[in-house]
Amino acid sequence: MSNTKTTDVYGKHCEAHYQQFETLHELLQQIACNIKKYRELKSISQEQLQAATGLTVAGYESGMNDMTLTTLCILSKHLDVDIYQLLK
């Protein structure tokens, strides 16, 4: 019986993790769109932003690279926007 309970708890944990991942994926996509939008508003290329930041900008704009708070701070500084503008 304890095996069933463990399995149920594990199953619920995995389900919650999967739902959180979907939300995280959507957030990464939104941030990716915002990075591209503000980069284009500054009229700079991915290559120029990459040279200035040392970051692989294409990976962030595609939403394929996960971002740390440090990454968001670096990008917001070089894009001349407040960090919250990348998050909304």
Buried (B, 14 or more C-beta within 10 A) or exposed (E): EEEEEEEEEEEEEEEEEEEEEEEEEEEBEBBBEBBBBBBEEEEBEBEBBBEBBEBEBBBBBBBEBEBEEEBBEBBBEBBEBEEEEBEE
